[in-house]
Each structure stands twice: as structure tokens, then as C-alpha cells.
């Protein structure tokens, strides 16, 4: 009987089933309405050395984006997000981008000019710390926060159309 339970077909089916359950569990939203996930506060510098914290951007719906100037997907995504920022900034949207590769700090002014970026850019101090603190696995990564800093949406990486989902969520939250 044990031979039947542990034959290769049953083991494969069991492993496949457990894998599916794990994948579904990872896709389920984390937290609930009573216990929102809070975005970890930061204290970083602007290009001119001014210190900024997350509190400088709260009391508004805030989009925090992690990028680096030579990221090919960032070069496509961030100009689209800039258009969203331009459209909704007078309705209460705040946007801040955080560079995750401090060694590329010198590239940021030209990058901002090339892509007509007007949202504030902060310089991450130490890449491994940013990756750990915000569980970054890809750039760009965007976090949409409510007025109290609770995470409403996390968008990792970029594929065509992501900006539409982001704009829909922003429009809904700002209403």
C-alpha cells in the first residue's frame, strides 16, 4: 500500500499540488482592511543634499518609485508615470522617485532633463539596504500610499499597460 502512495506519479502530483497552493498563497493580498501594510519610512537626500523623509510626502496620496538611470524599463515607465503625476498633482497626488544605485547619482540631472522628469528624486544611500527594506526585486517598483502611508498598490517591474492600471488606481483613490 505504501508503494502505491509513494510511487513517482503520486509524488509528482503531490509536489505539483503543493506548488500550486504556494503560488496561490503568494498571490493573496497581505494584511487586511483592519491591518494595512505600512510603508517603511525613509530619510534620504535630494540631489542638492536636502534631507527628506516620508513625512514630507504624506497627507497626500503618494506614489514612491524605485529606479536607477540606466534601467531600460525605468526609461520607458517613468516618463509615463510623469504624465500621470502631471495630470493628478493638482488633485492631491505626490510622487517621489528613489534612485537605488547611488553610483549613478551623476547621471540623474541629464536623465531628468531627457525624460522631462519634474517629480522629486531622492538618492538611496546603500543599495542592499533599500533592496532589503522594501523587498525590491526589480526596477522600477512603485508603491502607491494613502495619506497615512499605508500601501494601496505595489507594482514591480514594467510591462506595457502597467501605467494604465496605476492611473486607474490613483484616480479611484483621489475621488
Buried (B, 14 or more C-beta within 10 A) or exposed (E): EEEEEEEEEEEEEEEEEEEEEEEEEEEEEEEEEEEBBEBEEBEBBEBEEEEBEBEBBBEBBBBBBBBBBEBEBBBBBBBBBBEBBBEBBEEBBBBBBBBBBEEBBEBBEEBBEEBEBEBBBBBBEEBEEBBEEBEBEEBBBBBBBBEEBBBBBBBBEBEEEBBEEBBEBBBEBEE
